[in-house]
Amino acid sequence: MKKTIAAALCIILAFSLFGCASPVSSDRPAAIRIGDTIYYSTGRAIPVEPDESAIRHTTSYAENGIPSKDGEDNFNRETGTPYATIDGGTIVVLINNEWIEFRPEE
């Protein structure tokens, strides 16, 4: 009985220690390279529905955190994330069913 209680306490202690760990987050902001320009997320959802002909898809994931190839992003390991250029050269990326604005660093 004592072994069972000790094992249960060890399991509870282990879960509580792992539960207190801070979540892993990237030191870099979400970014996508389109042509020779890197665009960074503003975090702002844009109420727009880009024309189907304007929608492109990401082609690769930047393992080192900085997109170096056209169509590469650093926020989604899955390729094929939709993005589009809308009025004024603004880039929008479909993230969690919302078009999020991306702008070049100024």
Sequence and secondary structure as in RCSB ss.txt:
>XXXX:A:sequence
MKKTIAAALCIILAFSLFGCASPVSSDRPAAIRIGDTIYYSTGRAIPVEPDESAIRHTTSYAENGIPSKDGEDNF
NRETGTPYATIDGGTIVVLINNEWIEFRPEE
>XXXX:A:secstr
 HHHHHHHHHHHHHHHHHHTS     SS  EEEETTEEEEEEEEE      GGGEEE  EE TTSS  STTEESS
 SSS  EEEEEGGGEEEEEETTEEEEEEE  
